[in-house]
Amino acid sequence: MADNQKKITDSLRATWTATFKAFVENNYDTDVCQTAAGTFMFPTVDENGDDRWIKVSVIIPKDATEENGTDGYSLAKEYDLKVAAAEERARKAADKAAKAKAKAEE
């Protein structure tokens, strides 16, 4: 059973890796290099004109369920909450700095 599940997972990973590789190859004028099972990289240029590499890994989690909060929807919601909290902290810090600057200028 476990051996069969591994084959199914490996097949799913290979299918999606090929799909994403084909997307990059068909939409960008760049080389795509398979570097491992489920992983490929391609060169690009950043906003400063420097050569960089993009690494894409296709990962099939063994245990991604709603019950334990490890499915994509739960993790996305958790991430959104973290981003919102970080934005709120940054806003409060900016407000505090603006008040301190205004007070110093008085």
N, C-alpha and C positions, 0 to 999 in steps of 0.2 A: 504493500500500500504506500509506504513512504517513498519507495523508489519510483512508483508511478506518479506520485504527487511532484517529486523533483523533476521528472521528465515534463510534466505539464507546466510547471513553473518555468523551467528552462526554455520551453517552446514559446511560452507567452513573452518572456523577456526577449528572446531572439526576434520574434515577430515585431514587437514594439521598437526594438533597437533598429531593425531594418527600416521601419516606417519613418522614424525620426531622422535616421541617416539620409534616407531618400529625400525627405523634406529639405534638409540642409543642402544636399547636393543639387537638387532641382531649383532651389530658390536663391542660392548664393554662389557666386563664382569663387569657390574655395575647395581645397582638398579636405577630405574627411578621412581620418585615420582611426581604424578600430584598434583600441589599445588593450582591451580585455573583453571578456564575455559581458555584454550589456553596457559597455563603455566605449565612447568614441570622443575624439577631440578634433577641432578644426581651428586653423589660424584666422585671426582677424586683426584689425587695427583699431586702437582706442582713439578717443577724441584728441589726444596729444600727438597722434601719428605714430605711436609706438606699437610694435608687433606684440600681439598677445595671443593666448590660446583659450578657447572655450572647451570645457570638459563636460560631457553629458553622460550621466549614468542612469540606466533604467533599473530600478530596484522594485522587486515584487515582495512586499512585506509578508512575513509568514503569518502574522497575527494582526490584522487590521480590522477591528470590529467596532461597531457602534457601542456595544455594551461596555467595553473597557476604554472608550474614548480614543482609540488609535486609528479610526477610519479617517479618510480625507476630509469629510465635512467637519468632524469634531476638531481635528488638528487645525483646519483653516479658521474656525471660529476662535480657537485658543490664540492663534497667531494674530488675528484681528484685534482681540482684546489686548494683547501685549503691545501692538503698534499704537492703539488708542491711548494706552497708559503712558507710553513713552512720549507721545505727542503732548499729552496733558502735562507731564513733568517738564517738558521743554517750554511749553507755554508759561507755566508758573515761574520757571527760572528766568525767562525773558521779562516777565512782568516785574519780578523782584529786582532784576538788574536795571530796568528802566526806572523804577521807583528810587533805587539807590543813586542812580545817576542824577535824577531830578533833584533829589535831596542834596547831593553834593554841589550842584550848581547854584543852590539857593544861598 
